[in-house]
Amino acid sequence: MEFCSKCGGLMIPKKSGSHVLLICRKCGKKRTSKEKKFKISVHTGGEKGKIIVIDKRSKVDVLPKTTMQCPKCENEEAYWWMQQMRAADEAPTRFFKCTKCGHIWREYE
């Protein structure tokens, strides 16, 4: 990635014959690049509006563990994580997942 020396704008590469031309997006200044080849790739985010608490494909055992009794099977160990569910000025919600049966429950402050 290169920037224009005149205005600081982003220089966009464009193939021009056997060489690469860099053109400023802001002021239009052009200059020849020393590079012979270039590759432009576009990365877009995932699905818009989708919020993932825990991806089902990810390993849950990477989460921290705590001593907490499962309300379903009474196991004494659970994974835990926090997530902001309400307004930013309110406390986040703590989630727990039993290490034995996989039951998930919440705890509010």
PLY file of the C-alpha trace (Angstrom):
ply
format ascii 1.0
element vertex 109
property float x
property float y
property float z
element edge 108
property int vertex1
property int vertex2
end_header
0.00 0.00 0.00
1.39 3.37 -0.96
0.29 6.93 -0.29
0.51 10.07 -2.39
3.44 12.37 -1.57
1.36 15.42 -2.58
-1.91 14.97 -0.63
-1.51 11.75 1.39
-4.27 9.92 -0.52
-4.19 6.21 -1.26
-2.34 5.26 -4.47
-4.31 2.69 -6.49
-2.36 0.40 -8.87
-3.42 0.13 -12.51
-1.77 -2.01 -15.20
-0.46 0.16 -18.02
1.29 -1.86 -20.71
4.37 -3.55 -19.27
4.50 -1.44 -16.09
2.26 -0.58 -13.15
0.89 2.93 -12.79
-0.08 4.26 -9.34
-2.91 6.82 -9.33
-3.92 8.89 -6.28
-7.61 8.58 -5.40
-7.74 12.15 -4.05
-5.73 14.39 -6.38
-5.17 12.12 -9.41
-1.37 12.33 -9.30
0.24 9.52 -11.33
3.59 7.81 -11.00
5.17 4.60 -12.21
5.69 1.84 -9.68
8.91 -0.13 -9.36
6.86 -3.32 -9.01
6.20 -5.34 -12.17
3.32 -7.38 -10.75
0.51 -6.61 -8.36
-2.45 -8.38 -6.86
-5.63 -6.76 -5.63
-7.69 -8.74 -3.15
-10.94 -7.79 -1.47
-11.90 -8.95 2.00
-15.44 -8.43 3.19
-16.85 -9.16 6.60
-19.10 -12.12 7.31
-22.86 -12.06 7.23
-24.18 -8.62 8.18
-26.22 -8.37 11.34
-25.21 -11.79 12.62
-23.90 -11.89 16.18
-22.15 -15.07 17.27
-21.87 -15.73 20.98
-19.91 -18.98 20.53
-19.42 -20.57 17.14
-20.73 -24.14 17.25
-17.70 -25.38 15.32
-15.15 -23.88 17.73
-13.71 -25.81 20.62
-15.37 -24.74 23.84
-12.53 -26.09 25.96
-10.47 -22.97 25.16
-12.76 -20.97 27.45
-11.80 -20.45 31.09
-13.29 -22.77 33.71
-14.75 -21.95 37.08
-16.35 -23.71 40.03
-20.10 -23.34 39.45
-22.85 -25.87 40.04
-24.85 -26.84 36.95
-28.61 -26.45 37.60
-29.32 -29.46 35.37
-26.83 -32.21 36.39
-25.25 -30.62 39.51
-21.72 -30.93 38.07
-19.34 -28.55 39.89
-17.32 -27.21 36.92
-18.36 -24.92 34.05
-16.86 -22.88 31.24
-17.67 -19.15 31.42
-17.66 -16.02 29.24
-19.12 -12.51 29.39
-21.07 -10.56 26.80
-22.60 -7.08 26.77
-26.29 -7.78 26.07
-27.93 -4.54 27.21
-26.92 -0.88 27.14
-23.25 -0.06 27.65
-23.94 1.55 31.03
-25.31 -1.74 32.41
-23.32 -4.73 33.62
-22.49 -7.49 31.11
-24.16 -10.91 31.28
-22.09 -13.91 32.40
-22.74 -17.16 30.56
-21.84 -20.62 31.86
-21.65 -23.98 30.07
-21.45 -27.22 32.04
-18.31 -29.23 31.29
-20.24 -32.48 31.75
-23.70 -32.12 30.13
-23.24 -28.96 28.03
-26.17 -27.09 29.62
-25.88 -23.28 29.16
-27.25 -20.74 31.64
-26.85 -17.02 32.41
-26.07 -14.97 35.46
-26.91 -11.27 35.73
-25.31 -8.77 38.10
0 1
1 2
2 3
3 4
4 5
5 6
6 7
7 8
8 9
9 10
10 11
11 12
12 13
13 14
14 15
15 16
16 17
17 18
18 19
19 20
20 21
21 22
22 23
23 24
24 25
25 26
26 27
27 28
28 29
29 30
30 31
31 32
32 33
33 34
34 35
35 36
36 37
37 38
38 39
39 40
40 41
41 42
42 43
43 44
44 45
45 46
46 47
47 48
48 49
49 50
50 51
51 52
52 53
53 54
54 55
55 56
56 57
57 58
58 59
59 60
60 61
61 62
62 63
63 64
64 65
65 66
66 67
67 68
68 69
69 70
70 71
71 72
72 73
73 74
74 75
75 76
76 77
77 78
78 79
79 80
80 81
81 82
82 83
83 84
84 85
85 86
86 87
87 88
88 89
89 90
90 91
91 92
92 93
93 94
94 95
95 96
96 97
97 98
98 99
99 100
100 101
101 102
102 103
103 104
104 105
105 106
106 107
107 108
